Amino acid sequence: MNTAERDRLEDCLRSNLQLHAEELKQLLAAVSDHWGYEDKIYRFYHQSFKVFRLTQSTAEIVAALQSLLPDQRLNEWFLEITAEGTGRDFTPDDNNRWLQTTRPIVEAFFHTRFFLEMACRYCEPPRKDQPLPSGWAALLYLYNIR
């Protein structure tokens, strides 16, 4: 990708973050509250099927992030992590291999929540003449801009 294309994509991301700031912040609040975050992680340790509800939150976050640059493919590692942690339904056999089944769900949620948090933090992106903050750099990697 050439410099002009990178600049264009980064400018588009900056604009869309500002345009969708309120929606992103509402989503972050929902996936960070007691029932969206605290309870779901507890459910992992409690070995409750309710941890599988994280897959819905994860998919919702991925859709919100993708909508910021809909024509730009997201980072391959991110897509692999989220694919392994979504699209699953609980079966009783999952109790026999709890960690193997549910850790990808929790991991995918943590990664998507991190990027959503960074999107909210950088709704007012840093100026281009400032040192590159790690969270902004991570967002650029998410969109394959860096």
N, C-alpha and C positions, 0 to 999 in steps of 0.2 A: 504494500500500500504506500503510495507516495505522500509527501508532506501535505500537499493541498487537500487530498482526500481525508487524511487524518484531521486536519484543521476543520474541514467541513463537518465531519462526524462529531468532533468534540463540540463545535459550536451548536450543532443540532441537539446534542445531549444536554448542553448547558441550558438551551432554550426550553426543552421539554421538561427538564427537572423543575425549572421555575414555573412553567405552565401547570404542571401536575403536582406541585408541592403539597397542597392541602390533601389531595387524595392519598398520596404516599404517606403522609403523616398520620392520616386516619387508619390506614392499613397497618402501619407500624404499631400504633396504639392498640389495635385489635389483636395483633399477634404477640404483643408484649404484656397484655393484661394477665390477671390471675388465671382465667380459663384458657387463654390462648397460648400461654407460655409456662407459667409456674405449674399449673395442674398437669399439663401434658408431659412435662419432663418428670414430674413425680410418677405419672402413670407408667413411664418406662421402667423406673425402679420398682414400682409396685407390681410389675408384670401384668398390667391391665391392657386389654384390647383397645382401650381409649387412646393409647399412644398412636394408633393408626390414623386418628383424626388429624395428626400433623401433616399427613399427605395432602389433605385439602388445603391447608394453609400454605404449604410449600408450593403447590401448583398455582395458587392465587398470587403468591409473591412473584413466581417466575413469569406469569402472564403480565403482571404490572411492570416488571422490569423490562420485559421484551417490548412492551408497548411504547416504551420511551424511544426506542430506535427499532421499529418493527421490521425494517429491511436488513438489519445488521444481525448476523448470526452471533449468538452468545458464545462465550469461551467454552471450548470442548470439555475441559475438566469439569467445569460447572455443570454442563449439560449431562455429563456422565454421572456425576454425583446425584443430581436431582432425578435423573431417570431411575437410578437404583433405589431411590428413596420415595418414589411415588408410584401410583398405579397398583397398589397392593391392597388386598382385602384380608382381614384376619381369618385364619382357620385355626381350629383347636390344635392342630399339629405344630403351629408356630410356638406354642408353649414349650415344646421339646427342644427347640433351637432358638430360644428367645433373642440372644445377642446377635446371632447371625441374621435374623429376620428384622429386628427392630433398630439396630445401630445404624443401618443405612437411612432409615426414616428420620432418625434424630439428627444424623449428620447432614442430611439434605436440608432439613429445616434450619439448622444453625448457619449453614452457608447462605441460604437465601435470606434469612433474617439479617445476617451481617450486611449483605449488599443492599437490602432495603434500608437499613440504618444508615449506611454510607450515602445512599441516594437522598435521604432526608437531611443528613448533615450537610451535604453539599448542594442543596437546592439553591443556595447562593454559592456557586463554585468559586474556587480561588482564582485570582487574577492570573493571567498567563505569565506575567512577569515575576510572580512569586515562586519560592521553592515549592516543589510538588509534594503536597501532603500524601501520606501513605494511603489513606482512605480514598482520595481522589484517584490516585494511581491505580488502586485496586478496581475502581469503577471503570477506568479506561481499559484495564485488562479484561474485565467482564464483557465489554463490547468490542474487544479485539482492536482497540484504537492505539494501544501502547505497544 
